[in-house]
Amino acid sequence: MNDDPLPRLGERIALRRLAPSDLEAFQRYRSDARLARYQGWTPMSNIEAEAFIAQMRAAPLFSPGAWRQLAIADRATDDLIGDVGLFTAPDHSHVEIGFTLAAERHGSGLATEAVRQAIALVFSSTRIERVVATTDARNAPSIHLLQRLGFVQTETRRSLFKGEWCDEQSFVAHAATD
């Protein structure tokens, strides 16, 4: 991991690799049904979560066709407060982003800071020039976060997600061109 661009520091957060010591906090927010509603993941057992954390810790960051979860840590304490998922398209045409922040940290601007840092990480570490995000149209906080960061809505499609019909909205942000 000599060329690993992590950790990436923001003003109040750090994006870093997940660590074994993150297990309890990871399990706490990942078992919150309100957070899981709009997420592609489902809660896991401690054994599964330990294996997942170990896998994410060791995996190359921008592997084509694979999701990588990065820890969102409180910069002052290094406590895990959420995670950001990055999926590199098999053809390297784009990275898809997803994010989860512990409910007690909502409304603080920390998710916005973390997603901003994740996008900057993509653009500074790869030649990829497009980040995409998809969210349920009912997930207003995530939509507002994406819009604050300059994402533009590109489409809405009807989807069956976790056994429930919903409208999924897709957004895109492009690397700045100078």
C-alpha positions as CSV (number, residue, x, y, z in Angstrom):
1,M,0.0,0.0,0.0
2,N,2.9,2.3,-0.5
3,D,1.0,4.3,-3.2
4,D,-2.2,4.4,-1.2
5,P,-3.6,8.0,-1.1
6,L,-5.2,7.4,2.2
7,P,-5.7,8.8,4.7
8,R,-7.2,11.9,3.1
9,L,-7.8,14.7,5.6
10,G,-10.6,17.2,5.6
11,E,-11.2,19.9,8.1
12,R,-13.3,17.7,10.5
13,I,-13.1,14.3,8.9
14,A,-10.5,11.8,7.6
15,L,-11.1,9.3,4.9
16,R,-9.1,6.2,5.8
17,R,-9.0,2.5,5.5
18,L,-11.5,0.6,7.8
19,A,-9.7,-0.9,10.8
20,P,-10.5,-3.8,13.1
21,S,-11.1,-1.3,15.9
22,D,-14.0,0.1,13.8
23,L,-16.2,-3.0,14.3
24,E,-18.4,-1.8,17.1
25,A,-19.2,1.6,15.5
26,F,-19.6,0.0,12.0
27,Q,-22.1,-2.5,13.4
28,R,-24.0,0.2,15.3
29,Y,-24.8,2.4,12.4
30,R,-25.0,-0.4,9.8
31,S,-27.8,-2.1,12.0
32,D,-29.9,1.1,12.0
33,A,-32.9,0.3,9.8
34,R,-33.5,4.0,9.0
35,L,-30.1,4.2,7.5
36,A,-30.3,0.8,5.7
37,R,-33.6,1.7,4.0
38,Y,-31.9,3.5,1.1
39,Q,-28.6,1.5,1.0
40,G,-27.6,-1.5,-1.1
41,W,-26.1,-3.2,1.9
42,T,-27.8,-5.2,4.6
43,P,-26.7,-5.7,8.3
44,M,-24.1,-8.5,8.8
45,S,-23.0,-10.6,11.7
46,N,-19.9,-9.6,13.6
47,I,-17.9,-12.4,11.9
48,E,-19.1,-11.2,8.4
49,A,-18.3,-7.6,9.4
50,E,-14.8,-8.5,10.6
51,A,-14.1,-10.2,7.3
52,F,-15.5,-7.3,5.3
53,I,-13.4,-4.8,7.2
54,A,-10.3,-6.9,6.7
55,Q,-11.1,-7.3,3.0
56,M,-11.6,-3.5,2.5
57,R,-8.5,-2.8,4.5
58,A,-6.3,-4.8,2.2
59,A,-8.0,-4.3,-1.2
60,P,-6.6,-2.0,-3.9
61,L,-8.6,1.2,-3.9
62,F,-9.7,1.7,-7.5
63,S,-10.1,-1.9,-8.8
64,P,-12.3,-2.1,-11.9
65,G,-15.7,-3.7,-11.2
66,A,-15.4,-3.5,-7.4
67,W,-16.9,-1.5,-4.5
68,R,-14.4,-0.2,-1.9
69,Q,-15.7,1.2,1.4
70,L,-13.6,3.9,3.1
71,A,-14.0,4.9,6.7
72,I,-15.3,8.3,7.5
73,A,-13.5,9.1,10.8
74,D,-13.8,12.1,13.1
75,R,-10.5,13.8,12.5
76,A,-10.0,14.8,16.1
77,T,-10.7,11.4,17.6
78,D,-10.3,9.0,14.7
79,D,-13.7,7.4,15.7
80,L,-15.6,5.8,12.9
81,I,-18.7,7.9,12.0
82,G,-19.7,6.4,8.6
83,D,-18.3,5.1,5.4
84,V,-18.1,6.1,1.7
85,G,-18.4,3.5,-1.0
86,L,-16.6,3.9,-4.3
87,F,-17.3,1.6,-7.3
88,T,-15.0,1.8,-10.2
89,A,-16.7,0.9,-13.5
90,P,-15.1,-2.0,-15.3
91,D,-14.2,0.2,-18.2
92,H,-12.9,3.0,-15.9
93,S,-15.5,5.4,-17.4
94,H,-16.8,6.5,-14.0
95,V,-16.8,5.9,-10.3
96,E,-20.1,5.4,-8.5
97,I,-20.3,6.8,-5.0
98,G,-22.5,5.9,-2.0
99,F,-22.3,7.2,1.6
100,T,-23.6,6.4,5.1
101,L,-23.2,8.6,8.2
102,A,-24.2,7.5,11.7
103,A,-27.6,9.0,12.5
104,E,-26.3,11.0,15.5
105,R,-24.0,12.9,13.1
106,H,-26.6,13.9,10.6
107,G,-27.2,17.6,9.9
108,S,-23.6,18.6,10.9
109,G,-22.1,18.9,7.4
110,L,-19.8,16.0,7.9
111,A,-21.3,13.8,5.2
112,T,-20.9,16.8,2.7
113,E,-17.3,17.1,3.8
114,A,-16.6,13.4,3.4
115,V,-18.3,13.1,0.0
116,R,-16.4,16.2,-1.2
117,Q,-13.1,14.6,-0.1
118,A,-14.0,11.3,-1.7
119,I,-14.7,13.0,-5.0
120,A,-11.4,14.9,-4.8
121,L,-9.7,11.6,-4.1
122,V,-11.2,10.1,-7.2
123,F,-10.2,13.0,-9.4
124,S,-6.7,13.3,-7.9
125,S,-5.8,9.6,-7.9
126,T,-7.3,8.4,-11.2
127,R,-7.9,9.6,-14.7
128,I,-11.6,9.1,-14.2
129,E,-13.5,12.3,-14.9
130,R,-17.0,11.5,-13.8
131,V,-18.6,10.5,-10.5
132,V,-22.1,9.2,-10.4
133,A,-24.6,8.7,-7.6
134,T,-28.0,7.1,-7.5
135,T,-30.5,7.7,-4.7
136,D,-34.1,7.0,-3.9
137,A,-36.2,10.2,-4.8
138,R,-37.5,10.1,-1.2
139,N,-34.0,10.4,0.3
140,A,-34.1,14.3,0.3
141,P,-31.0,14.7,2.6
142,S,-28.8,12.8,0.1
143,I,-30.3,14.6,-2.9
144,H,-29.6,18.0,-1.2
145,L,-26.0,16.9,-0.3
146,L,-25.4,15.9,-4.0
147,Q,-26.8,19.2,-5.3
148,R,-24.7,21.2,-2.8
149,L,-21.6,19.5,-4.2
150,G,-22.5,20.4,-7.8
151,F,-24.0,17.1,-8.9
152,V,-26.6,17.4,-11.7
153,Q,-29.6,15.1,-12.0
154,T,-29.4,13.1,-15.2
155,E,-32.3,10.7,-15.0
156,T,-35.2,9.2,-13.0
157,R,-36.2,5.6,-13.3
158,R,-38.7,3.3,-11.6
159,S,-37.0,0.5,-9.8
160,L,-37.8,-2.4,-7.4
161,F,-35.4,-1.9,-4.5
162,K,-35.5,-4.1,-1.4
163,G,-38.9,-5.4,-2.4
164,E,-40.4,-1.8,-2.7
165,W,-41.1,0.2,-5.9
166,C,-39.4,3.6,-5.9
167,D,-38.1,6.3,-8.2
168,E,-34.3,6.3,-8.4
169,Q,-32.6,9.5,-9.4
170,S,-29.2,9.5,-11.0
171,F,-26.7,12.4,-10.6
172,V,-23.3,13.1,-12.1
173,A,-20.4,15.4,-11.2
174,H,-17.5,16.0,-13.6
175,A,-13.9,16.8,-12.9
176,A,-13.1,20.4,-13.3
177,T,-11.4,21.2,-16.6
178,D,-8.9,24.0,-16.6
